[in-house]
């Protein structure tokens, strides 16, 4: 056995050395250029392809992300055939990239809010709030259908931020779903499908500031000064993927029809005996945490801290944007904040200008303080015990933070080697006008899948899409349809990508194995995306109105689910619940 392991290691090492040598040879023979996309050509695809392929093959997320980052850094360091020197420099560069990601204020805020929310979840669990809330929800969500629909509805309620959605809804609904034998994979899908798709079209969210600024800047390049919000609002009916994936969740929950790996996951969950434990590697699921013995269980021990987190986040968003506007030089917005700060426009502009990562951290810190005080004042724990549990909850999130840092590092390396620019260069060109919205949607999905970032994809594609659409067909309705393709295509690719931060957080929040979540969700995402293209963006490219496209797409989606899907019965469980 030991001999076999040594042989395996030796073979892997030899293949790796040969692969690095060939890669160095290709890079050194490539034409010199200041543009990485031109210099590396098709090799720019290597970092994301290696990371994604290894993730599916090995199911080791951290290892796969690390090798993806290493390949990218090796490409940037390889100037000759000295692969040892290039490998050493690449390893050192990884350290600089990870530290750079940690030093980024946005990333630091996300890491800190993840840690703090982990602490809050642990405190809520120890105080019995999580169990009491789960028991209360279980009385209403007493069938698997109702449980999935309630999860969907709660996801719509946390509309303002996709990260907050994943970290709040997952832990609340996980014990309910487990009791009803709904798979963790299905829960992760419902949570993920109500995170970015909802935040991306909500008129008050952490996404809208970036979206409207990109839209306004894109129209300025064609000499038009438009209201970014006005165009954003008009794109909402044409966000076919966002709309259809939300409808698909309801459709799948009501019919109980599943297909692909999700069907197998649901069948396995249904066959699970009550005494069997759920083995979930590589994520923090807080499974082993139990309430303090002898305490009275009350839902308020969950509702108050979680409510503090949600309300505190909204207030923090507003205050962050309010102070940012007053510190800026836009006199129109300053006047608005001074004269009508609580008007719809005032609230909208403040939320659009907010720093979401800082605001969420502030809200999570406030929720932590509230949870600690409740634990102490109710005499459930001493101040020391409460702080220890809070810190223990943060420790449980450490693996997720490592994954996020590596995912961000991979995104940085992908930007440095020019992956997105290469994809744009090879996929754009002379095309029929009616296919442009579909092509933009597909291109957005590919870039977002390869880079793991919807924000980055929007930032890359929007400045190219609006001038291109205007040049192909100078019709405002056509440009709006193409613009929506950018915004929703980025979310589609983000849903499919194992290196996406929102996908990672959805896995963590629901206690689902990350790669299992990706493998089950990707089939559903692609199914909905195909329908969005065939019955949404292609007809819309010909000028057919959204109110005709969407009903037809919903009917086709239902028929498709019935044809390729299979009902995974819950009847026995539902009879017991009744």
C-alpha positions, 0 to 999 in steps of 0.5 A: 500500500505504501509502495502504491502511494509512493508511486502515485506521488512520484507519477504526479510529481513527474507529470507536474514538472513536465507540465510546468516545463511545457508551460514555460516553453510556451510562454517564453516562445509567445510574442512579447506584449504589454497586454497579458491577453495578447501575450498568453493567448489561450493560456489565460484560461489555465488558472480558472480551468485548473481550479475548476477542474480540480475542484470537481475531480478532487472535491478539495476546494482549498487545494484546487483554488491554491493550484489555480492561483499557483498556475496563474502566478507561475505564468506571470513569473515564467520568463525562461525555462528555469521552472524551479526559479519560476515556481519559487517566485510564484509561491512567494507571489501567492503570499503577496496576493493573499495579503493584498486581498486581506488588505482590501477594505471590501474583502476585510469587511466581508471576512470580518462580518462572516466571522462575527455572524458565525459568532452570533449563530453560535450564541443563538444556538447555545441560547436555544434560540435556533432550536426554538425558531426551528421548532416554531417554523417546523409547525408552519413548515410541516411539509417539505413543500411548505418548508421550501416555499418558506425558505424561498419567501425568507430569501425574498425578505432579505433582499438587500444583500446576497451575503447576508441572505446566505448567512442568515437563511441557511442556519435558520432553515437547516434543522427544519429541512433536515427534520423533513428529509430535504437534502442540504443540496436542495436547501443550498440551491434555494438559498443561493437562488434567492441571494444574488438573483434577488439582490441584483434586481432589488431597487434597494440593495448593496448591488444597485450602486455599482449597477447604476454607475456602470450603466450611466458610464456606459451611456456617456461613452455614446454621448448620452446623459441618462438616469442610471436608475431609470435604465436599471429599472427598465432592465428589470423585466428583461432579467430573464435568468433572475426572474425564471430561477426564482419561479423555478424554485417555486415550481420545483418545490410545489411539484417535487420534481428533480433531475440530475445530481439533485434528484440523487441527493433528494433520494438519498436524503429521503432514504436517510434514517432519523438516527443517521447523522449527516456528514458534511466535510469542509464546511462549518455547520454548527452541527455539534452545538447544542443549547445549554441544558435546562434553559427555557427555549424561546424564539426571541433569543433568535429573533432579536439578534437576527432582527438586530442584524437585519435592521442594523444593516439597513441603518448602517447602509443608510448612514454609510451612504449619507455620510459619504454623500455629505463628504463628497462634492456632488452639490445636488445630492448634498442638497437632497440629503440636507433637505429630504434625507428620508424621502424615497430618493434620499434613502435610495441615493444613500443606500446606493453610495454605501459601503456594504462590507463596512455596514454589514460588519457594523451590523454584525458587531451590534448583533454580537453585542446584543446576543452576548448581553442577552445570554448574560442578562438571561443568566444562560451564560456568564460574560466569559462563557458568552465571549468564549462561545462567540469566539468559538463560533468565529473559529468555526468560520475559519475554513470559509474565510480561507476559501474566500481569500483563495477565491479572491486571490484567484480572481486577482491572478485571473485579472493579471493574466487577462482571462476576461479580456481574452474571452471578450476578444475572441467572442465579440465580432460581426454578429446578427443584431438579434443575437447580441443580447443572447451573446452578451448573456452567454459571455457574461456567464462564461466570464463570471464562471471563469472569474468567480465574480459577478461584480467584476464581470459587470465592470468588464462587460458593461463599457463594451456592451452599451456602445456595441449595442448602440452601434448594432441597433440605435434603439433604446429598447434594444440597448436596454435588453443587451444591458440586462444581458450583462447584469443577469448573465453575470449572476448566471455564471456566478451561480455555476462557479465553484470559485464564486464567493456567494456560492461558497457562502451559500454552502457554508450557511446551509452546512452543505459540501461546497462541491456537492452544492455546485454539482447539483445547482449547475444543472438547474442553472444551465436548464433555466439559462437555456430557457432564458436564451431561447424564449427570452433573449432571442425573442427580445432581440427581435423586439418581442415584449417581455410580457410575452416572453416570460409567460411562454418561458414559464410554460416551457420551463414547467413542461421541461421539468416534467419531461426530464425530471422525476418526482421524489416522493414525500408522501409518507413524510407529509402524512406523518406531519399531518 
